[in-house]
């Protein structure tokens, strides 16, 4: 089990605990760095090295929280890896 946190600027109401989500992989720096977006462009992960890339593209939302200072939402997704 591997958990990744995604940042979401607005609460769209589409992401709830227990939901199964699909992520899309994006590349930076000629493919040396990867990042993930919950489809369709709902929330974005931090950057990872190629060695840290996900093996699975589907995961389950385990937590949705809001940062009181910034107002941003953070979505935690668990992947079977």
Number of C-alpha atoms within 10 A of each C-alpha: 7 11 15 15 18 21 20 23 15 13 17 9 6 7 18 16 13 13 14 15 18 15 22 14 14 12 15 12 7 7 10 11 16 21 20 23 19 23 13 10 11 17 21 20 20 12 15 16 13 13 9 10 14 19 9 12 14 16 23 18 20 16 16 18 14 16 9 8 6 8 13 14 17 21 22 19 24 19 19 13 10
